[in-house]
Every structure is written in structure tokens, then in C-alpha cells.
Amino acid sequence: MFNNKSKSETTDTKSVVPSGSATIIGGGTTLKGDITSSGDLRIDGTLVGNINCTSKVIIGANGVVEGDISGLTADIMGKVNGTIKVKELLQLKSNCQVNGNLHSAKLQIEPAANFNGQCHMIQEATVSTSGKSSSSSNAKDDYSKSPTLALS
């Protein structure tokens, strides 16, 4: 009625989200449920649920997560009550508060960070010649390789 274009000429409102995009849960927002994301994820509010991300997870200084976190890398500046599993680098920043176990290939803990739990160093996922990602985490507690621990 108000549009001179036919429906076939109008663009579809459903668009594909680029893989490089980031999702932000802002301060003052409380979310209950699990989050699955293929892009970066930043939590500045409160999440009661689990995070499963194939990219970077950031918990901001005012962010609170009551659940488990799984991702490629993670920067924790806020509060987490749950297990954190990261395939590459996990950074616990100053004034963060983590209550739960850590599983990571590389770990960096700043002096003012607060961490209560167990730390399990895993081997980084490697890319085989066939292009498929593989990890030797199938071997339980393989201590033959020395893990990397960076404290700043």
C-alpha cells in the first residue's frame, strides 16, 4: 500500500550473522538459560546458565555467571561460579572471583585475582594434516608434556 516495490524486490529481513560478530549481555540484564554462540561473547550482566562458545568469552568486571563456561579463549574480570573449560588461553584478571575448576591449555592469573578450585592443564587442540582438529585430551591426565603457566 505504501511501498511501490513488489514483495520480490524487497530485501529479506532475515540476515546471516557474520562469524566475527560479538554478542553482548549488558549491565543490568539478567538472563536465565544456556547460551550457545559461534562468535565472541561478552557478559556484563548476570547469566544463570551455561555458556558454550566456539570463540572468545569475556566476563566483564560487573558480569556474573552462575554456570559452566566452555570456549576457545576466555577473559574473566567478574564473578564465575562453575567450571571453566577453555581450549587455548584462560586469563583471570585482577579482582575477578572464580569458584570452580579450570581446564585450560594456557593460564594467566593476575596477582589480585581470586580463584578457588582445581586447575587442570590440558593440551592445546592441534590441526592434523587432514585439516581436522584433534586433541590429545582423550588420554586422562597425561602429565608427560609440561603445561604452560604464566603468572603476571
C-alpha positions in Angstrom: 0.0 0.0 0.0 2.8 2.5 0.9 5.6 0.7 -0.8 5.9 0.8 -4.6 8.2 -2.2 -4.6 6.8 -5.7 -5.0 7.5 -8.3 -2.4 10.0 -10.0 -4.6 12.1 -6.7 -4.8 12.2 -6.1 -1.1 15.1 -7.5 0.9 14.7 -10.3 3.3 14.8 -9.2 7.0 16.5 -12.5 8.0 20.2 -12.0 7.6 23.1 -14.2 8.3 25.2 -13.1 11.3 28.9 -12.8 10.4 31.1 -15.2 12.3 33.2 -12.3 13.5 30.3 -10.6 15.3 30.1 -10.3 19.1 27.1 -10.8 21.4 26.9 -8.5 24.5 24.7 -9.1 27.5 24.7 -5.6 29.0 24.9 -4.5 32.6 21.5 -4.6 34.4 20.4 -7.5 32.3 19.6 -10.9 33.9 19.4 -13.9 31.7 18.3 -17.4 32.8 19.2 -20.2 30.4 22.1 -21.6 28.4 23.9 -19.6 25.7 25.4 -21.2 22.6 27.4 -18.8 20.3 29.8 -19.1 17.4 31.0 -15.5 17.8 32.6 -13.7 20.6 30.5 -13.3 23.8 30.7 -10.6 26.5 28.7 -10.8 29.7 28.4 -7.5 31.7 25.1 -8.5 33.3 24.1 -11.7 35.1 23.7 -15.1 33.5 22.2 -18.1 35.3 23.1 -20.9 33.0 25.9 -22.3 30.9 27.9 -20.8 28.1 29.0 -22.9 25.1 31.1 -20.7 22.7 33.4 -21.6 19.8 35.2 -18.3 20.1 36.2 -15.9 22.9 34.2 -15.4 26.1 34.6 -12.3 28.2 33.1 -11.8 31.6 33.2 -8.1 32.3 34.1 -6.5 35.7 30.4 -6.4 36.6 29.5 -9.7 35.0 28.2 -12.7 36.9 27.9 -16.2 35.6 26.2 -19.0 37.7 27.1 -21.9 35.5 29.8 -23.6 33.4 31.7 -21.8 30.6 33.2 -23.5 27.5 35.1 -21.6 24.8 38.2 -21.2 22.7 39.7 -18.5 24.9 38.3 -16.5 27.9 39.0 -13.4 29.9 37.4 -13.3 33.3 37.1 -10.0 35.1 33.9 -10.6 37.1 32.4 -13.4 39.1 32.0 -17.1 37.9 30.6 -19.9 39.9 31.1 -23.0 37.8 33.6 -24.9 35.7 35.6 -23.1 33.0 36.9 -25.2 30.1 39.0 -23.3 27.5 40.9 -24.9 24.6 43.6 -22.2 24.5 44.3 -19.2 26.9 42.3 -18.5 30.0 43.0 -15.2 31.7 41.9 -14.4 35.3 42.1 -10.6 35.6 42.6 -8.5 38.7 39.6 -8.5 41.1 37.9 -11.4 39.4 36.3 -14.1 41.6 36.1 -17.7 40.3 34.7 -20.6 42.3 35.1 -23.7 40.3 37.5 -25.9 38.4 39.6 -24.7 35.5 40.5 -26.7 32.4 42.9 -24.9 30.0 45.9 -25.2 27.8 47.4 -21.9 29.0 46.5 -20.0 32.1 47.4 -16.4 33.1 46.4 -15.3 36.6 46.9 -11.7 37.7 48.0 -11.1 41.3 44.7 -9.7 42.6 42.6 -12.4 41.0 40.6 -14.7 43.4 40.4 -18.4 42.4 39.1 -21.3 44.5 39.1 -24.7 42.8 41.3 -27.1 40.9 43.3 -26.3 37.9 43.7 -28.9 35.1 46.2 -28.1 32.3 45.2 -29.7 29.0 47.0 -29.8 25.7 46.0 -27.3 23.0 43.9 -28.7 20.2 46.2 -29.2 17.2 45.3 -29.3 13.5 46.2 -32.5 11.7 47.3 -32.7 8.1 43.8 -33.7 7.1 42.6 -30.3 8.4 40.5 -31.8 11.2 41.0 -30.5 14.7 42.3 -33.1 17.2 43.2 -33.0 20.8 45.0 -35.4 23.0 42.6 -34.8 25.9 41.4 -38.3 25.3 44.3 -39.5 27.4 43.3 -39.0 31.0 45.8 -36.8 33.0 48.7 -37.1 30.6 51.5 -35.4 32.5 54.2 -36.3 30.1 54.1 -32.8 28.4 54.8 -29.8 30.6 51.9 -27.3 30.7 52.4 -23.5 30.4 51.6 -21.4 33.4 52.0 -17.6 33.1 51.6 -15.5 36.2 51.8 -11.8 35.9 
